[in-house]
């Protein structure tokens, strides 16, 4: 079904012609079918895309990207509710506008045209800077996880801690898999955690303190999700390396976009950037401040303009 709007509560996937985009499409279609959410395909056409289309020896219009995606989805999930749009304009602006109605956006980590521009920063305004919607990022070589693979959450103690943990619990519950909560820690002269200055303490004492704090942090949310088996891991080491290790064999790695310590500074901090580039599973980036979308059972017709 062609649509100029993104259905409320949809999984929105940004399409281009890259292998990364195809992987994002596969993830988005599977997520939509598993959650019984609608799927919306968006291929944003900008001036560069039209030049590429005209110079292509096949002289096919760029909308073949959407057509090919629809063919693949009809083979994978013939009963899935699917809509699509192909707006013209700034890719980041269009995807971010569509994301206002979506539950989650899926994109490839590298690619050509719209998705590359929106994610990697070659347009003025970036997708991550313009939307509070959670964004799942996939590379072409992202492995397909086992059905029982756990969800991994990387946490620090920043403002988005609760939102990141809640997203992890929700993903694990919906998949009926375990949740693995990971916090990496390092000590320098200014490190104070939970009111305790860690500099100069024996590493064993620091480890015990970090592990106990993480267990207490997770316990409250764990009580709200009694069906999820959860384990906590406070690990001494660099956040990027630790999360890369725990992402191996995972169904999904959930991280925040900003925070204190490792995840701070830019719209995408250094840790989340590293996860997007090198994690061994799909990466779900949670933007702080997003209000959950509530969709009534009869709200299929509700939508927001993209």
Buried (B, 14 or more C-beta within 10 A) or exposed (E): EEBEBBBBBBBBBBBBBBBBBBBBBBBBBBBBBEBEBBBBBBBBBBEBBEEBBEEEEEEEBBEBBBEBBBEBBEEEBEEBBBBBBBBEEBBBBBBBBBBBBBBBBBBBBBBBBBBBBBBBBEBEBBBBBBBBBBBBBBBBEBBEBEEEBBBBBBBBBBEBBEBBBBBBBBBBBEBEBBBBBBBBBEBEEEBEBEEEEBEEBEEEEBBEBBBEBBBEBBEEBBEEBEEBEBEBBBBEEBBBEBBBBBBEEBBBBBBBBBBEBBBBEBBBBBBBBBBBBBBBBBBBBBBBEBEEBEBEEEEEEEBBEB
